[in-house]
Amino acid sequence: MSVLARVLPVLKLYLTAVKVLFYQLLHKPFAVPALPKQHGKVAIVTGGARGLGYAIVRQLAGLGMHVIIASHDKKQGLAAVKSIREEQSRALVDFEFVDLASLSSVRQFVCRFQAQGLPLHVLINNAAVMLVPEGKTDDGFELHFATNYLGHFLLTRFLLDTLVHSGKDEACSRIISISSSAHYTADKDFLFSRSMQHYSAHGAYAHSKLAQVLFTYRLQQELQSSGCAVTASAVDPGVVDTHLYRNLSTPARLAQRLIAHLLFRVGSWRSPAQAAATAVYAAASPELEGVGGCYLYEGKRVSSSALSYDVELQAQLWRRSCSLLGLADSLYVYQAKRGGGGGGAYTNLSL
Ligand SMILES: NC(=O)c1ccc[n+]([C@@H]2O[C@H](COP(=O)([O-])OP(=O)(O)OC[C@H]3O[C@@H](n4cnc5c(N)ncnc54)[C@H](OP(=O)(O)O)[C@@H]3O)[C@@H](O)[C@H]2O)c1
């Protein structure tokens, strides 16, 4: 592996992070405006037991939503539920186990969720890993790709029926995928090689985050043409002080802790609560009612990378994901809606 191939993704990722930190230094964090109460609504937040996900769960629960933390650490998930219930005595928060890196676990999670007969108004695809050493899941997929993207792709498609049935024209269900500025650094080669020829943990993370944006835009287009009351958008939380950085090498981790500490004091490095604001806004703001296909940062719609708007690339990734998962390309969403078949299954998926 050439030195350049190894170093380039690292440089690109850190330069992007520095740019974001500068932006955050010069701008006040976005504060969520007063949002209407969300009683009767149900949300799933993957990776909601810690970090940004936990902050999102806490804020959505504060609005009266029933929030389900979907994560793979039961102890931590139950501790998160306990802490939010202690803080907000009327909070409706639950934990359900899911390992996004396992396709069978995603299926089982959806089965258990559907058995409860709950509606679903908000799905936040937040869980992620970053900079994990080269490895594959039991299903044979690279770890970043599987956890951050493919598991969420499957989860979203399995939950689509419920999201479609729960959405109304004046109150669409919302699918929000937490991406990252790292996606700006990704190229498109990853789509065509199942295992990377030259593994780069930095590159793999960036690719998984670009995949989320491509998926979001394609999904929004599909949902829009079907006339379903569901929207899909991506959120970039900025640079946030969380456990995501735990896989940095020890010297890099020490430097990151020091820089985070200093920059946090001047407001450049966001707290999870501050960074959660845009996702909460995307989930509950009346201003975004019926609006999808956005890439949101600091409460505003901004441009994602040029590559993410490549419609052919979106379609290629969609087809490839369906083929990897053994799913049909098309969602039955359209036929069911257009044919007026409201009562049956909207998607062509069996669990
Ligand atoms: N922190 C940042 O600066 C930053 C910047 C841009 C974007 N983001 C994005 O923000 C989102 C949240 O990240 P964070 O910063 O809050 O990181 P975090 O504190 O590490 O939280 C990630 C969550 O995902 C969970 N998770 C990891 N693998 C999982 C799996 N296989 N199945 C189910 N859950 C799993 C983690 O559980 P465990 O801890 O138990 O593994 C954790 O609860 C991610 O999508 C990340 O890419 C973060």
The ligand as a Gaussian input file, in Angstrom:
#p B3LYP/6-31G(d) Opt

LIG

0 1
 N      -18.634000      13.051000      17.672000
 C      -18.443000      13.767000      16.572000
 O      -17.580000      14.659000      16.522000
 C      -19.292000      13.504000      15.367000
 C      -19.044000      14.300000      14.230000
 C      -19.832000      14.084000      13.100000
 C      -20.782000      13.096000      13.107000
 N      -20.978000      12.321000      14.215000
 C      -21.994000      11.276000      14.141000
 O      -22.846000      11.367000      15.263000
 C      -23.422000      10.072000      15.521000
 C      -23.325000       9.758000      17.011000
 O      -21.966000       9.612000      17.346000
 P      -21.386000      10.033000      18.762000
 O      -20.387000      11.080000      18.510000
 O      -22.473000      10.277000      19.730000
 O      -20.572000       8.692000      19.121000
 P      -20.714000       7.688000      20.362000
 O      -20.731000       8.444000      21.629000
 O      -19.652000       6.676000      20.159000
 O      -22.152000       7.056000      20.126000
 C      -22.396000       6.112000      19.124000
 C      -23.460000       5.183000      19.615000
 O      -23.658000       4.148000      18.636000
 C      -23.637000       2.886000      19.326000
 N      -23.237000       1.781000      18.457000
 C      -22.023000       1.548000      17.933000
 N      -22.033000       0.392000      17.246000
 C      -23.280000      -0.096000      17.323000
 C      -23.920000      -1.261000      16.835000
 N      -23.242000      -2.179000      16.137000
 N      -25.216000      -1.462000      17.107000
 C      -25.906000      -0.569000      17.847000
 N      -25.365000       0.543000      18.356000
 C      -24.062000       0.785000      18.100000
 C      -22.636000       3.096000      20.434000
 O      -22.734000       2.107000      21.427000
 P      -21.372000       1.689000      22.230000
 O      -20.780000       2.946000      22.733000
 O      -21.887000       0.776000      23.290000
 O      -20.506000       0.996000      21.211000
 C      -23.070000       4.482000      20.924000
 O      -24.188000       4.389000      21.752000
 C      -22.675000       9.092000      14.630000
 O      -23.454000       8.793000      13.500000
 C      -21.435000       9.868000      14.219000
 O      -20.925000       9.437000      12.975000
 C      -20.259000      12.509000      15.348000

